[in-house]
Amino acid sequence: MAFGKNKKRRHLDTASRNTAVKGAVRSHGPRVAKALGLTVATAALVWGGIELRAWARVSPHFALESVTFTGLERASRPELLKLSGLAAGQNLWSLEPAALAKAMGQHPWVRTVEVTRRFPRGVSVEVLEHAPAALAVLGDLYVLDEEGEPFKRVTPGDGLDLPLVTGLERDAYVADADAVRARFREALDVTRAYARLLPGRSERLSEVRLENSGLALVTATGQEVRLGAGDTEVKLQRLARVRRELSTRGLAAAIIRLDNRARPGWVAVRLSSGSDSERSGGSTQ
């Protein structure tokens, strides 16, 4: 034979191997037999697992019947179902929760999504939405969340009545988004402090203007308050006292300045009546 083995030799090799296996079993006793048995059992389990999974992926027992959502306020169930592609009858074993969450996360109001398969026939979706805190002008009008992130453009259906943050350009956001978000958070801190220290709607806050020299506020009646930089809460408390004093005198202010760096405790007031163009006062601490 050209390849060095004839049929008789191959038959002898096979017989020798069988004899060797039998000899090993006799020599080592139950250990070899147990090892051989475990190998067979493992192969059976692997094969059975593959077959079971194949059956589960087509079995109507795992057909999707219900999808439950929690945390929805602005985003709607139909919108998220459309983004995800979920539909009745899909097999739960074929669904990938991470992929579904990523798809639903494309909704502008959605901040995070967690998708869980509820066997045998359900899916639950837990949604955390962005909380709108203010509006910001960055070329277009955007909604800011509580962390100063401009997460979506304002649309007519949003129905938001929130303070407006101005003074920054879109180019600045593109060049250094972190720095702009930090300024937005500064503005949001002021809106929260204003709501806490000056409650009521008589001088409701309408605009926070971010300037190089600090912050300026504009109320719904058009009153301008120059805060400048630093000591925001102290200045807002001083503003409340100035307004009370003006109210007792029957006066209204067009501009209130609390940004005197040389004399931080001083307040300058420009009256809206026009009778006195400006009044300056000493420390109101």
DRENDO-465876 format. One record per atom (N, C-alpha, C): x, y, z. Coordinates in steps of 0.02 Angstrom, whole numbers, padded with zeros to 5 digits, always signed. Layout:
REM residues N
XYZ ...
REM end
This chain:
REM residues 285
+00043-00060+00000 +00000+00000+00000 +00044+00061+00000 +00022+00112-00035 +00062+00172-00042 +00069+00211+00022 +00021+00207+00066 +00021+00249+00126 +00043+00211+00187 +00070+00153+00182 +00105+00120+00237 +00062+00077+00282 -00004+00073+00274 -00046+00031+00316 -00094-00008+00273 -00101-00072+00288 -00151-00112+00254 -00210-00123+00299 -00262-00154+00274 -00323-00164+00311 -00311-00206+00373 -00268-00256+00366 -00255-00300+00423 -00224-00261+00480 -00176-00216+00463 -00142-00176+00514 -00192-00129+00549 -00237-00098+00511 -00286-00053+00541 -00331-00090+00588 -00350-00151+00569 -00393-00192+00612 -00357-00209+00677 -00294-00224+00673 -00255-00239+00734 -00250-00178+00779 -00242-00118+00749 -00237-00056+00789 -00301-00044+00827 -00358-00053+00795 -00422-00042+00828 -00431-00091+00884 -00415-00154+00873 -00421-00205+00925 -00376-00189+00984 -00315-00163+00967 -00268-00146+01021 -00296-00089+01065 -00327-00040+01033 -00355+00016+01071 -00410-00008+01116 -00454-00049+01090 -00510-00075+01131 -00483-00114+01190 -00431-00154+01177 -00401-00193+01231 -00371-00148+01284 -00340-00093+01261 -00309-00045+01308 -00361-00013+01352 -00418+00008+01324 -00472+00039+01363 -00498-00009+01415 -00511-00073+01393 -00536-00123+01441 -00485-00135+01496 -00421-00135+01477 -00369-00145+01526 -00366-00088+01576 -00378-00026+01551 -00377+00032+01596 -00434+00027+01645 -00492+00007+01622 -00550+00000+01666 -00536-00051+01719 -00505-00109+01699 -00489-00162+01748 -00437-00138+01797 -00387-00099+01772 -00332-00078+01815 -00353-00025+01865 -00391+00024+01841 -00407+00082+01883 -00477+00078+01912 -00512+00027+01895 -00575+00015+01928 -00629+00066+01911 -00670+00083+01961 -00729+00126+01950 -00712+00197+01928 -00650+00221+01942 -00635+00290+01926 -00639+00304+01851 -00611+00259+01812 -00614+00267+01739 -00685+00261+01715 -00721+00213+01741 -00791+00204+01720 -00832+00265+01737 -00820+00294+01797 -00857+00354+01817 -00841+00413+01772 -00776+00419+01753 -00756+00474+01709 -00790+00468+01641 -00790+00407+01615 -00823+00396+01551 -00897+00411+01555 -00928+00392+01613 -00999+00404+01622 -01014+00478+01626 -00971+00516+01661 -00981+00589+01666 -00975+00622+01598 -00928+00600+01557 -00920+00629+01491 -00984+00620+01449 -01011+00561+01453 -01073+00548+01416 -01130+00590+01443 -01134+00596+01511 -01188+00635+01541 -01182+00708+01523 -01120+00734+01524 -01109+00804+01506 -01130+00818+01434 -01111+00774+01390 -01130+00782+01320 -01206+00781+01312 -01238+00739+01351 -01311+00735+01348 -01343+00799+01373 -01314+00827+01427 -01342+00889+01454 -01334+00947+01405 -01274+00952+01374 -01262+01005+01325 -01311+00999+01267 -01317+00939+01242 -01364+00928+01186 -01435+00944+01207 -01453+00922+01269 -01521+00936+01292 -01533+01010+01302 -01481+01048+01326 -01489+01120+01335 -01499+01155+01269 -01462+01135+01219 -01469+01165+01152 -01539+01152+01125 -01561+01090+01132 -01628+01074+01107 -01682+01111+01145 -01673+01118+01211 -01723+01153+01252 -01727+01227+01233 -01669+01259+01223 -01669+01329+01204 -01701+01339+01135 -01685+01295+01090 -01715+01299+01023 -01791+01293+01027 -01815+01249+01070 -01887+01241+01078 -01917+01304+01110 -01883+01332+01162 -01910+01391+01197 -01916+01451+01151 -01869+01458+01103 -01869+01517+01059 -01925+01516+01008 -01959+01460+01001 -02015+01457+00954 -02080+01438+00988 -02077+01423+01052 -02137+01400+01087 -02187+01457+01099 -02251+01447+01083 -02302+01498+01098 -02311+01510+01173 -02284+01466+01214 -02289+01475+01286 -02253+01539+01309 -02203+01563+01269 -02165+01622+01287 -02181+01681+01240 -02240+01681+01210 -02260+01736+01166 -02279+01797+01208 -02255+01856+01189 -02267+01918+01226 -02340+01937+01225 -02367+01949+01284 -02437+01969+01291 -02444+02038+01322 -02399+02058+01368 -02409+02122+01403 -02343+02158+01412 -02346+02225+01406 -02289+02269+01420 -02313+02322+01469 -02281+02326+01527 -02300+02375+01577 -02246+02428+01583 -02268+02492+01590 -02222+02548+01597 -02232+02581+01664 -02177+02604+01694 -02180+02647+01753 -02136+02707+01741 -02156+02764+01772 -02115+02825+01768 -02131+02871+01710 -02184+02857+01673 -02200+02898+01614 -02238+02961+01635 -02215+03018+01611 -02250+03082+01619 -02255+03118+01552 -02198+03132+01523 -02197+03167+01458 -02194+03117+01400 -02153+03066+01407 -02151+03014+01355 -02214+02971+01360 -02236+02946+01303 -02298+02906+01303 -02284+02834+01286 -02329+02792+01308 -02324+02720+01294 -02319+02705+01219 -02364+02733+01177 -02359+02718+01105 -02293+02739+01075 -02266+02796+01097 -02203+02820+01070 -02146+02772+01086 -02144+02748+01147 -02090+02704+01167 -02098+02634+01135 -02159+02611+01129 -02170+02547+01095 -02148+02550+01022 -02161+02607+00990 -02141+02615+00921 -02065+02616+00914 -02031+02650+00960 -01958+02653+00958 -01927+02584+00970 -01958+02546+01015 -01929+02481+01034 -01944+02426+00983 -02000+02432+00948 -02020+02379+00902 -02055+02321+00936 -02071+02328+01001 -02106+02275+01037 -02176+02266+01008 -02196+02203+01002 -02262+02188+00976 -02286+02122+01006 -02351+02116+01012 -02380+02055+01039 -02360+01995+00997 -02345+01940+01031 -02327+01878+00997 -02253+01866+00991 -02211+01918+01003 -02139+01906+01000 -02118+01858+01055 -02068+01818+01040 -02045+01769+01089 -01999+01804+01139 -02012+01794+01205 -01972+01828+01256 -01898+01809+01253 -01884+01746+01234 -01815+01725+01232 -01776+01760+01176 -01811+01785+01126 -01778+01818+01070 -01766+01893+01083 -01794+01920+01138 -01787+01991+01153 -01722+02005+01190 -01690+02061+01173 -01629+02082+01207 -01644+02144+01247 -01649+02140+01314 -01667+02197+01355 -01622+02258+01344 -01557+02249+01337 -01511+02305+01328 -01526+02342+01263 -01540+02305+01210 -01555+02336+01145 -01622+02373+01148 -01671+02345+01183 -01735+02378+01191 -01727+02443+01230 -01688+02442+01284 -01677+02502+01324 -01642+02556+01283 -01593+02537+01243 -01558+02586+01201 -01605+02618+01151 -01649+02579+01122 -01697+02605+01072 -01745+02654+01105 -01772+02638+01164 -01818+02683+01198 -01783+02745+01224 -01719+02739+01238 -01681+02797+01262 -01672+02851+01210 -01691+02838+01148 -01688+02889+01096 -01743+02942+01104 -01793+02927+01145 -01846+02976+01156 -01816+03036+01193 -01830+03098+01171 -01797+03156+01201 -01811+03167+01275 -01868+03144+01300 -01883+03154+01371 -01854+03099+01415 -01831+03045+01385 -01808+02988+01424 -01735+02997+01444 -01723+02991+01509 -01655+02995+01535 -01623+02926+01541 -01657+02879+01574 -01633+02810+01579 -01692+02763+01571 -01677+02701+01549 -01728+02649+01541 -01699+02584+01566 -01741+02546+01601 -01723+02478+01621 -01778+02430+01598 -01759+02381+01557 -01807+02333+01529 -01795+02265+01561 -01849+02234+01583 -01844+02168+01615 -01894+02120+01584 -01873+02061+01565 -01919+02010+01540 -01953+01976+01600 -02019+01972+01598 -02057+01940+01651 -02088+01876+01623 -02052+01821+01632 -02075+01758+01604 -02139+01735+01639 -02185+01705+01603 -02174+01679+01535 -02194+01727+01478 -02233+01781+01492 -02262+01818+01435 -02263+01893+01443 -02221+01921+01486 -02224+01993+01499 -02157+02028+01496 -02159+02094+01487 -02100+02138+01489 -02118+02198+01531 -02074+02218+01576 -02084+02279+01614 -02030+02330+01596 -02050+02394+01593 -02005+02448+01572 -02008+02502+01626 -01951+02515+01657 -01947+02568+01708 -01911+02628+01677 -01945+02685+01675 -01919+02744+01641 -01905+02800+01692 -01848+02832+01685 -01833+02893+01722 -01826+02949+01671 -01870+02999+01677 -01870+03054+01629 -01828+03112+01654 -01808+03155+01607 -01777+03218+01625 -01829+03262+01660 -01807+03297+01712 -01851+03344+01747 -01837+03414+01721 -01885+03446+01686 -01873+03513+01658 -01866+03564+01714 -01813+03605+01710 -01800+03654+01763 -01800+03725+01736 -01783+03735+01673 -01780+03802+01643 -01776+03794+01568 -01782+03850+01534 -01772+03853+01462 -01708+03892+01448 -01672+03874+01396 -01609+03907+01380 -01607+03926+01307 -01579+03984+01293 -01570+04007+01225 -01500+03988+01202 -01496+03942+01154 -01433+03923+01123 -01443+03921+01047 -01455+03978+01019 -01477+03981+00950 -01552+03965+00949 -01569+03901+00956 -01638+03881+00966 -01654+03881+01041 -01717+03869+01058 -01738+03867+01128 -01737+03794+01151 -01701+03781+01205 -01693+03713+01232 -01722+03708+01302 -01738+03646+01322 -01759+03632+01390 -01697+03609+01429 -01687+03639+01488 -01633+03618+01533 -01661+03571+01586 -01624+03518+01601 -01643+03477+01658 -01609+03503+01721 -01618+03469+01777 -01594+03494+01841 -01518+03494+01846 -01484+03460+01800 -01411+03458+01800 -01382+03506+01749 -01424+03549+01721 -01399+03598+01673 -01387+03571+01604 -01416+03515+01588 -01408+03484+01523 -01464+03506+01476 -01448+03538+01419 -01500+03555+01370 -01518+03493+01330 -01569+03457+01352 -01580+03390+01326 -01627+03386+01266 -01665+03439+01252 -01709+03438+01194 -01728+03509+01173 -01745+03516+01110 -01773+03580+01087 -01845+03588+01113 -01864+03648+01124 -01933+03662+01145 -01979+03654+01084 -02034+03619+01094 -02085+03611+01042 -02151+03641+01067 -02196+03659+01021 -02259+03691+01043 -02299+03650+01092 -02295+03585+01088 -02335+03543+01133 -02306+03534+01203 -02248+03561+01216 -02216+03550+01282 -02254+03585+01338 -02283+03643+01324 -02323+03679+01374 -02284+03695+01438 -02223+03720+01431 -02181+03734+01489 -02182+03808+01507 -02193+03823+01570 -02190+03891+01596 -02133+03894+01646 -02072+03907+01621 -02012+03903+01661 -01969+03965+01649 -01926+03983+01696 -01880+04039+01685 -01836+04028+01625 -01818+04083+01593 -01776+04081+01534 -01704+04099+01554 -01656+04059+01531 -01586+04073+01543 -01555+04098+01478 -01525+04158+01481 -01496+04189+01422 -01424+04209+01436 -01390+04232+01383 -01323+04260+01391 -01267+04216+01364 -01283+04154+01343 -01232+04110+01316 -01249+04092+01244 -01197+04081+01205 -01206+04066+01134 -01196+03991+01121 -01226+03970+01066 -01220+03899+01046 -01147+03881+01033 -01110+03927+01003 -01039+03913+00988 -01000+03898+01052 -01018+03933+01106 -00984+03920+01169 -00999+03850+01195 -01060+03827+01185 -01078+03760+01206 -01042+03708+01165 -01037+03719+01100 -01001+03672+01057 -00927+03669+01075 -00898+03727+01092 -00827+03730+01107 -00811+03700+01175 -00854+03710+01225 -00840+03686+01293 -00907+03673+01328 -00936+03615+01315 -01002+03600+01342 -01001+03597+01419 -00947+03571+01449 -00944+03566+01522 -00947+03634+01555 -00910+03682+01526 -00909+03749+01555 -00978+03782+01550 -01012+03772+01494 -01079+03802+01485 -01129+03769+01532 -01124+03703+01540 -01169+03669+01588 -01158+03695+01659 -01095+03709+01677 -01081+03737+01743 -01115+03804+01752 -01114+03846+01701 -01149+03911+01705 -01224+03902+01710 -01250+03853+01673 -01321+03839+01677 -01340+03817+01748 -01298+03775+01779 -01312+03753+01847 -01311+03813+01895 -01268+03860+01883 -01266+03921+01923 -01333+03958+01917 -01358+03963+01856 -01423+03996+01846 -01479+03958+01880 -01477+03891+01877 -01529+03851+01908 -01527+03857+01984 -01467+03862+02012 -01462+03872+02085 -01496+03937+02105 -01489+03988+02064 -01521+04052+02079 -01597+04046+02074 -01622+04011+02024 -01695+04005+02018 -01724+03969+02078 -01689+03917+02103 -01714+03881+02161 -01711+03924+02224 -01656+03960+02232 -01650+04004+02291 -01701+04060+02288 -01714+04087+02229 -01764+04140+02221 -01833+04115+02241 -01851+04055+02218 -01917+04026+02234 -01924+04014+02309 -01869+03997+02342 -01872+03983+02413 -01874+04046+02456 -01835+04097+02437 -01828+04157+02478 -01877+04212+02460 -01902+04210+02399 -01950+04261+02376 -02011+04228+02346 -02049+04192+02386 -02107+04156+02359 -02162+04204+02337 -02210+04178+02299 -02265+04219+02275 -02255+04236+02202 -02307+04262+02171 -02306+04275+02099 -02306+04350+02083 -02303+04394+02134 -02304+04465+02119 -02243+04487+02080 -02186+04456+02094 -02125+04470+02056 -02094+04403+02035 -02134+04365+01999 -02111+04298+01977 -02051+04304+01931 -02003+04260+01941 -01942+04262+01902 -01955+04240+01830 -01934+04281+01783 -01946+04267+01713 -01882+04249+01676 -01826+04281+01694 -01764+04271+01657 -01704+04275+01704 -01655+04232+01691 -01590+04236+01723 -01539+04250+01667 -01506+04307+01672 -01459+04326+01620 -01387+04314+01645 -01350+04273+01609 -01281+04258+01627 -01235+04308+01594 -01199+04347+01635 -01155+04399+01610 -01084+04386+01634 -01036+04419+01602 -00967+04411+01623 -00957+04434+01695 -00996+04484+01716 -00988+04512+01784 -01030+04475+01836 -01069+04425+01815 -01110+04388+01861 -01179+04373+01834 -01230+04383+01877 -01299+04366+01858 -01344+04427+01862 -01392+04427+01818 -01446+04477+01821 -01512+04441+01814 -01563+04464+01852 -01629+04434+01851 -01679+04483+01821 -01729+04456+01787 -01784+04496+01761 -01849+04462+01783 -01894+04500+01813 -01957+04471+01836 -02011+04477+01782 -02067+04445+01796 -02122+04446+01747 -02150+04516+01736 -02141+04561+01785 -02164+04631+01777 -02112+04675+01744 -02053+04647+01729 -02001+04685+01696 -01949+04714+01743 -01956+04704+01807 -01906+04729+01854 -01839+04692+01844 -01785+04730+01842 -01718+04702+01833 -01680+04705+01899 -01650+04649+01917 -01611+04644+01978 -01540+04624+01959 -01492+04668+01973 -01422+04654+01959 -01390+04623+02021 -01376+04557+02017 -01346+04523+02073 -01270+04524+02072 -01241+04527+02014 -01169+04522+02009 -01146+04451+02025 -01086+04445+02053 -01057+04379+02067 -01052+04367+02142 -01065+04305+02163 -01054+04284+02232 -01109+04305+02280 -01110+04271+02338 -01157+04287+02393 -01230+04290+02369 -01250+04243+02328 -01317+04246+02298 -01372+04246+02350 -01370+04201+02398 -01424+04197+02447 -01428+04260+02490 -01370+04286+02510 -01369+04348+02549 -01400+04405+02510 -01384+04409+02446 -01411+04462+02404 -01486+04455+02393 -01509+04393+02387 -01581+04382+02378 -01619+04400+02443 -01591+04385+02499 -01622+04405+02563 -01625+04481+02568 -01571+04515+02545 -01570+04588+02545 -01623+04615+02496 -01630+04581+02440 -01681+04601+02391 -01750+04598+02421 -01764+04545+02459 -01830+04539+02490 -01843+04597+02538 -01793+04618+02576 -01802+04674+02623 -01813+04739+02585 -01776+04749+02530 -01784+04810+02490 -01855+04814+02461 -01879+04759+02436 -01946+04759+02408 -01999+04773+02461 -01990+04745+02519 -02038+04760+02573 -02038+04834+02590 -01978+04863+02593 -01972+04934+02610 -02005+04977+02556 -01993+04960+02494 -02025+04998+02439 -02101+04991+02441 -02124+04931+02456 -02196+04920+02458 -02229+04961+02512 -02197+04967+02571 -02227+05007+02625 -02230+05081+02606 -02188+05102+02561 -02188+05173+02540 -02230+05184+02476 -02259+05130+02451 -02299+05136+02391 -02258+05148+02328 -02197+05122+02327 -02152+05133+02271 -02138+05067+02235 -02119+05073+02173 -02100+05014+02133 -02033+05028+02100 -01993+04977+02094 -01926+04985+02065 -01922+04956+01995 -01889+04993+01951 -01875+04968+01884 -01810+04927+01885 -01760+04952+01923 -01695+04918+01927 -01672+04919+02000 -01651+04862+02025 -01621+04857+02091 -01552+04828+02082 -01501+04866+02107 -01432+04844+02098 -01403+04822+02165 -01379+04758+02164 -01347+04729+02223 -01276+04706+02205 -01247+04738+02156 -01183+04715+02128 -01125+04762+02141 -01131+04803+02193 -01078+04849+02210 -01020+04811+02243 -00966+04803+02207 -00910+04764+02233 -00873+04801+02288 -00868+04866+02280 -00831+04905+02331 -00869+04907+02396 -00935+04912+02393 -00978+04915+02452 -01033+04862+02445 -01019+04800+02460 -01066+04745+02449 -01133+04755+02484 -01135+04791+02539 -01197+04800+02576 -01241+04856+02549 -01219+04892+02498 -01258+04947+02471 -01306+04923+02417 -01361+04959+02412 -01412+04944+02361 -01429+05009+02324 -01432+05004+02259 -01454+05061+02218 -01519+05043+02185 -01567+05089+02187 -01634+05076+02161 -01653+05130+02110 -01676+05110+02054 -01705+05156+02005 -01779+05145+02006 -01817+05196+02025 -01889+05189+02031 -01924+05190+01964 -01976+05154+01959 -02013+05150+01896 -02061+05207+01888 -02077+05245+01943 -02125+05300+01938 -02097+05359+01899 -02031+05367+01900 -02000+05423+01865 -01995+05485+01907 -02025+05487+01965 -02021+05546+02007 -01950+05554+02035 -01920+05498+02056 -01850+05499+02077 -01813+05450+02032 -01765+05475+01995 -01732+05431+01947 -01692+05376+01980 -01662+05391+02039 -01622+05339+02071 -01613+05356+02144 -01614+05306+02185 -01600+05313+02256 -01548+05262+02276 -01503+05283+02318 -01452+05238+02344 -01459+05232+02418 -01448+05174+02445 -01455+05164+02516 -01393+05131+02544 -01385+05135+02610 -01328+05105+02643 -01339+05031+02652 -01300+05003+02696 -01303+04931+02708 -01371+04912+02734 -01397+04856+02708 -01462+04830+02730 -01453+04764+02766 -01393+04748+02785 -01381+04684+02818 -01411+04684+02889 
REM end
